[in-house]
């Protein structure tokens, strides 16, 4: 999957699930401040991203990830992009 396609799918899946504008998803954007502040929301975001990218992540995938940039980097590594 081309990197720009991955980024677009990822950005839109996260934005939809967190009910924020995709423009707010910058590299330094704090995931907690965007609404990713509980286990239920984290599960929903992971499920949305998994569906958008047709992948599976471990339940603890978001552990230690605090910014959108960290999240996108981890996703790229996990899917081999």
RALINZI-V100726 format. One record per residue. N is the residue number from 0. SS is DSSP state (@ for helix, = for strand, . for the rest). NEAR is the number of other C-alpha atoms within 12 Angstrom. Layout:
n: {N & N}
ss: {SS & SS}
near: {NEAR & NEAR}
This chain:
n: {0 & 1 & 2 & 3 & 4 & 5 & 6 & 7 & 8 & 9 & 10 & 11 & 12 & 13 & 14 & 15 & 16 & 17 & 18 & 19 & 20 & 21 & 22 & 23 & 24 & 25 & 26 & 27 & 28 & 29 & 30 & 31 & 32 & 33 & 34 & 35 & 36 & 37 & 38 & 39 & 40 & 41 & 42 & 43 & 44 & 45 & 46 & 47 & 48 & 49 & 50 & 51 & 52 & 53 & 54 & 55 & 56 & 57 & 58 & 59 & 60 & 61 & 62 & 63 & 64 & 65 & 66 & 67 & 68 & 69 & 70 & 71 & 72 & 73 & 74 & 75 & 76 & 77 & 78 & 79 & 80}
ss: {. & . & @ & @ & @ & @ & @ & @ & @ & @ & @ & @ & @ & @ & @ & @ & @ & @ & . & . & . & @ & @ & @ & . & . & . & . & . & = & . & . & . & . & . & . & . & . & @ & @ & @ & @ & @ & @ & @ & @ & @ & @ & @ & @ & @ & @ & @ & . & . & . & . & . & . & . & . & . & . & . & . & . & = & @ & @ & @ & @ & @ & @ & @ & @ & @ & @ & @ & @ & . & .}
near: {14 & 13 & 18 & 13 & 15 & 26 & 29 & 21 & 25 & 36 & 33 & 26 & 29 & 39 & 29 & 25 & 27 & 30 & 20 & 21 & 16 & 23 & 17 & 24 & 31 & 22 & 20 & 18 & 24 & 20 & 32 & 20 & 17 & 29 & 27 & 30 & 21 & 17 & 17 & 15 & 22 & 30 & 25 & 25 & 35 & 33 & 26 & 26 & 35 & 25 & 19 & 23 & 28 & 17 & 19 & 19 & 25 & 16 & 16 & 13 & 26 & 31 & 21 & 13 & 24 & 25 & 26 & 33 & 22 & 23 & 33 & 36 & 23 & 23 & 30 & 24 & 15 & 17 & 21 & 14 & 16}
